Amino acid sequence: MDNFYCESRHDGGSESYESWHAPRKEEQEEDGQDQEIERSSQEIMESLPQYEKLMKLWADIIEKGASWDPGMLATMRLQVNDLLVALGLVDEDGKCDVNKLMDFAVLVARYKELPIKKDEYPDRKSFIKGVKLAIEENPELFDNLEGRDGKEIGDYLYGLGIVMDTQIVYQNIFENDPIAYGKSGKVENGRHRIAVLRSFEKCGYIQNRPWVKSITEK
C-alpha cells in the first residue's frame, strides 16, 4: 500500500560522529540546509552495512561466545573493534564510546523514518502540473486515484515522491511491498508510486532509483 507518514526533516552532517550529531534544522541557517541533510543521509546509508555487521557480531558474541575457543573469540572482538573505529564510535583511548554508539543508533533509526527533500527536487507547482499531465495521459490507470491523510492527490504524491527519493526511508517502508504488475501488465499494487514516477518524467526530474523495485506476475 502506498501509505506513509512524513515527519519534519532533521539535520545530519558530514563523515564524523560530531557532524552526524549536528543541531536540528531550527537551530541552523536555512541556506544550504537541504544539501547538508542529503549528504548526511547518504553517509549514514553507506555506513549501514558496517553498523548492521557490528550489531550481528555483538549478538553472536553474546549468544554463542561462551562456546567458542579463545582464539575465535579474540578474532571476533578485533572485528568489533575495527568496526567501531571505522564508524567513529570509540573514545580517545580507542575503546567503545557507549554514548556515541547509542546516539548513532538513534540517528540510524531516525533516518529510516525521515524523508529528505533534495536540492533538485521539483517545486510543488511544477510537480503538480506533472501530476495533471500524467493523469490526463493515462486516465484509465489513474482513474479515481485519491490522496490520503486528508491531502489532495497532488500534495500527497508530492510528499510520496520525497519518500521515494530517499533510499533509506523508502526501503524501510516499502522493502516488502514492491510495485506489482499482473500477467496482462495491469497494475496490481503501487498506483500512487507509478503516478509519482510518471509525474517526475513530466516535469523533467529524471533520477536513477534502483531501490524502487517492481515485480511482474508470471
LORO-175280 format. One record per residue (C-alpha): x, y, z; residue number from 0. Coordinates in steps of 0.25 Angstrom, whole numbers. Layout:
<nodes>
> xx,yy,zz,kollo
> X,Y,Z,NUM $
...
</nodes>
This chain:
<nodes>
> xx,yy,zz,kollo
> 0,0,0,0 $
> 5,14,-4,1 $
> 3,20,10,2 $
> 14,26,19,3 $
> 16,36,30,4 $
> 24,48,27,5 $
> 31,55,39,6 $
> 39,69,38,7 $
> 53,68,34,8 $
> 65,67,43,9 $
> 79,70,40,10 $
> 91,61,40,11 $
> 105,65,35,12 $
> 118,60,29,13 $
> 126,48,32,14 $
> 130,49,47,15 $
> 121,46,58,16 $
> 121,60,63,17 $
> 115,65,50,18 $
> 105,54,49,19 $
> 101,59,63,20 $
> 99,73,58,21 $
> 88,82,63,22 $
> 74,81,58,23 $
> 69,90,46,24 $
> 62,100,54,25 $
> 76,103,61,26 $
> 83,106,48,27 $
> 82,115,36,28 $
> 73,112,24,29 $
> 84,114,13,30 $
> 90,101,9,31 $
> 81,93,18,32 $
> 75,82,8,33 $
> 89,79,3,34 $
> 95,77,17,35 $
> 83,68,20,36 $
> 84,60,7,37 $
> 99,58,9,38 $
> 97,53,24,39 $
> 86,43,20,40 $
> 95,37,9,41 $
> 107,35,18,42 $
> 98,28,28,43 $
> 93,20,17,44 $
> 107,16,13,45 $
> 110,13,28,46 $
> 98,4,30,47 $
> 105,-9,25,48 $
> 117,-7,35,49 $
> 107,-3,46,50 $
> 98,-16,44,51 $
> 110,-25,43,52 $
> 115,-19,57,53 $
> 101,-22,63,54 $
> 101,-36,57,55 $
> 115,-39,63,56 $
> 111,-34,76,57 $
> 99,-42,76,58 $
> 107,-55,72,59 $
> 117,-52,83,60 $
> 106,-51,94,61 $
> 99,-63,89,62 $
> 110,-72,85,63 $
> 123,-67,90,64 $
> 123,-76,102,65 $
> 125,-88,94,66 $
> 136,-82,85,67 $
> 151,-85,87,68 $
> 159,-73,92,69 $
> 165,-71,78,70 $
> 152,-69,71,71 $
> 146,-60,82,72 $
> 158,-51,81,73 $
> 157,-50,66,74 $
> 142,-46,67,75 $
> 145,-36,77,76 $
> 156,-30,68,77 $
> 146,-29,57,78 $
> 136,-22,66,79 $
> 147,-12,70,80 $
> 151,-10,55,81 $
> 136,-6,52,82 $
> 135,3,64,83 $
> 147,10,59,84 $
> 142,11,45,85 $
> 129,17,50,86 $
> 136,27,59,87 $
> 129,21,71,88 $
> 142,20,80,89 $
> 147,29,91,90 $
> 161,36,91,91 $
> 166,23,97,92 $
> 161,15,86,93 $
> 150,8,94,94 $
> 135,7,90,95 $
> 129,20,94,96 $
> 115,16,99,97 $
> 109,30,97,98 $
> 113,31,83,99 $
> 108,17,80,100 $
> 95,20,86,101 $
> 94,33,79,102 $
> 98,27,65,103 $
> 87,16,67,104 $
> 77,27,69,105 $
> 82,34,56,106 $
> 80,21,48,107 $
> 66,19,53,108 $
> 63,34,50,109 $
> 68,34,36,110 $
> 60,21,34,111 $
> 47,29,36,112 $
> 50,44,31,113 $
> 49,46,16,114 $
> 59,57,11,115 $
> 56,67,0,116 $
> 68,68,-9,117 $
> 72,82,-15,118 $
> 68,78,-29,119 $
> 54,72,-25,120 $
> 43,79,-33,121 $
> 36,91,-27,122 $
> 21,88,-23,123 $
> 15,95,-35,124 $
> 24,88,-45,125 $
> 21,75,-39,126 $
> 6,76,-38,127 $
> 6,81,-53,128 $
> 13,68,-56,129 $
> 3,60,-48,130 $
> -8,66,-56,131 $
> -1,63,-69,132 $
> 2,48,-65,133 $
> -13,46,-61,134 $
> -18,52,-74,135 $
> -9,44,-82,136 $
> -13,31,-75,137 $
> -27,33,-69,138 $
> -30,18,-68,139 $
> -18,15,-60,140 $
> -20,27,-50,141 $
> -36,27,-50,142 $
> -41,30,-36,143 $
> -27,32,-31,144 $
> -28,39,-18,145 $
> -19,46,-8,146 $
> -18,40,7,147 $
> -16,46,21,148 $
> -26,57,17,149 $
> -18,62,5,150 $
> -21,65,-9,151 $
> -15,56,-19,152 $
> -5,65,-24,153 $
> 0,69,-10,154 $
> 0,54,-5,155 $
> 8,50,-18,156 $
> 18,61,-15,157 $
> 21,56,-1,158 $
> 22,42,-6,159 $
> 32,46,-17,160 $
> 41,51,-6,161 $
> 40,37,1,162 $
> 43,30,-12,163 $
> 55,39,-14,164 $
> 61,36,0,165 $
> 66,21,-1,166 $
> 67,18,14,167 $
> 53,23,16,168 $
> 47,16,4,169 $
> 53,3,7,170 $
> 49,4,22,171 $
> 34,6,17,172 $
> 33,-2,4,173 $
> 44,-13,5,174 $
> 34,-24,5,175 $
> 23,-16,-3,176 $
> 28,-15,-18,177 $
> 21,-9,-29,178 $
> 13,-21,-35,179 $
> 8,-24,-49,180 $
> -1,-35,-53,181 $
> 1,-44,-65,182 $
> -6,-35,-74,183 $
> 2,-23,-70,184 $
> -9,-17,-61,185 $
> -4,-10,-49,186 $
> -8,-19,-37,187 $
> -1,-11,-26,188 $
> 6,3,-25,189 $
> -2,12,-34,190 $
> 2,24,-25,191 $
> 17,21,-27,192 $
> 15,19,-42,193 $
> 8,33,-43,194 $
> 19,39,-35,195 $
> 29,33,-45,196 $
> 21,38,-57,197 $
> 20,52,-51,198 $
> 35,52,-49,199 $
> 36,49,-64,200 $
> 26,60,-68,201 $
> 34,71,-60,202 $
> 48,66,-65,203 $
> 52,61,-52,204 $
> 60,48,-56,205 $
> 67,40,-46,206 $
> 72,26,-44,207 $
> 65,19,-33,208 $
> 69,5,-33,209 $
> 63,3,-19,210 $
> 49,6,-25,211 $
> 46,-9,-29,212 $
> 35,-15,-37,213 $
> 31,-29,-40,214 $
> 22,-36,-51,215 $
> 13,-48,-48,216 $
> 18,-60,-57,217 $
</nodes>
